Amino acid sequence: MQPPCDKEKVMPRPFQDASGPAGGASASFISKPARGWLHPDQLINKEGITYAVRYIGCLEVNTSMKSLDFDTRSQVAKECINRVCEAAGLKTADKRRKVEKRVTRAIGDQPLMDFAGANVNLSISSMGLVLTALESGRVIARHEMPRISFASGGDTDTLDFVAYVAKDMRDWRACFVLECGGGLAQDLHKEAWFHGPVSRHDAEALLTKDGDFLVRESQGSPGQYVLTGMQSGIKKHLLLVDPEGVVRTKDRMFESVSHLINYHCQNELPIISAESALVLRCPVHKSRQL
């Protein structure tokens, strides 16, 4: 049952003192990727990283994310983004959108919209995450890192939004939705080489010579993006998002898919996969007809 829409629910309780269970070395670098964080360890471990974003709202999550597979977790987060954005009037409700029952069972009925539209600082460190309103300095949400279970970007029509699922100190779990107009979210729809959810077959048909490339959404894995290109006459498909949700190549992490593609294009560097290299020379524009 969804709790009453009060400030106590929207604002999770503060961290415990550093001397408590959340403090000390045992709380550092929860689920740290094997190749390290995007930012230096020292920065993440101490003051953290701060982004300017907009808080949209949150929606209760009834099911432990650990009990769901990765695809279902992604669908839950994306559906929360859709529902919160619809409640905020940022997108029109899509009656044709089909949502699996296992997803609808996992989330609440009505988004909580306290502080909707507030400009906030999103501060992230190895200890946790804090959302602070810029105007008033009021803490909207505060979660310890062990209580944050999942994070995801939106669908093609909500690419400027991200969400994370976390529990407060009373174990109330919700998905918190943020708008990242400054580019934290994967703003791919502006990129000429991004073709959206085209099939593998259709993507290959657009490649005509070595160096041609495009990026598409995976049709089988929500939240996954695929680089399709041609090298030595062979058409190749490289996954760009690892199982932890990080955009990366074999030897480097990136802030977004756009960052990865533009970095390799501007520096004329090949993208190295486990088996071969792919050089990006000629972006295939989405306007090209099959």
PEWOBEL-V98788 format. One record per residue. OMEGA is omega in degrees with one decimal (* if undefined). Layout:
omega: (OMEGA	OMEGA)
//
This chain:
omega: (-177.5	-179.4	178.4	-176.8	178.9	-174.7	-179.2	-179.5	-177.9	-178.0	178.6	-177.2	-178.2	175.2	167.3	177.3	-176.3	179.7	-179.1	-175.6	-177.1	-175.5	175.2	-174.7	-177.1	-178.7	-174.5	171.2	175.2	178.7	179.0	177.7	-176.4	-177.7	176.7	179.7	175.7	179.3	-178.3	-179.3	-176.8	179.9	179.2	-174.6	-175.8	-174.0	178.7	-179.5	-179.6	176.5	172.7	-177.6	176.5	179.2	-177.0	-179.5	178.9	-179.7	-178.5	174.5	-172.7	-172.0	175.0	-179.9	179.4	-179.6	-176.8	174.1	-172.9	-179.1	-179.9	176.3	179.4	179.6	178.2	-179.1	-179.2	178.2	175.0	177.0	-179.8	-175.5	178.4	178.4	176.5	179.1	179.9	-178.9	-178.3	174.4	180.0	178.8	-179.2	-178.3	179.9	-178.6	179.9	-178.5	-178.9	-177.4	-179.8	177.1	-179.6	177.8	-174.6	-174.9	-179.5	-176.3	-173.2	175.7	173.4	-169.0	173.0	179.0	180.0	178.3	-178.6	172.5	-173.9	167.6	174.7	-178.1	-176.6	174.7	178.2	-179.8	-178.4	-174.5	-179.8	173.4	-176.7	179.4	-176.5	-174.8	-173.6	-175.8	-177.4	177.7	179.3	179.3	178.9	-177.5	173.6	-175.8	179.5	-178.4	176.4	-171.0	-176.8	175.0	-176.8	170.1	-177.5	176.2	-178.1	179.9	176.4	-175.7	-180.0	-175.7	173.5	179.9	173.1	-179.7	-177.7	176.3	174.2	-175.6	175.7	176.8	172.2	-172.8	178.7	175.1	-176.5	-172.4	-178.4	173.9	-174.5	-177.6	-177.8	175.7	176.9	175.7	-177.2	-175.5	-171.7	-173.0	178.2	-177.0	-177.4	-176.7	179.8	-173.5	178.9	-173.8	175.9	-177.9	175.9	-179.3	-179.0	179.1	179.6	-178.9	-178.6	-178.8	-177.0	-177.3	177.4	180.0	175.8	178.0	172.8	175.4	-179.8	173.5	174.8	179.0	-178.3	-177.1	179.2	-179.5	179.4	177.4	-174.6	172.4	178.4	-178.2	-180.0	178.5	-179.6	178.1	-179.3	178.9	-172.8	-179.2	-178.0	175.3	-174.1	-177.5	-178.3	-176.9	178.4	178.2	-177.9	175.1	-174.7	166.7	-177.8	-172.3	-178.2	175.7	-178.2	-177.8	-176.8	175.8	178.7	178.9	-179.8	-176.8	-177.0	178.0	-177.5	177.7	-176.5	-178.6	179.1	-179.5	176.4	172.5	-175.2	174.7	-178.7	-173.3	-173.7	179.1	179.1	-179.5	-177.8	-178.4	-172.1	177.5	176.2	-177.0	-176.3	-180.0	-179.0	-177.3	176.0	*)
//
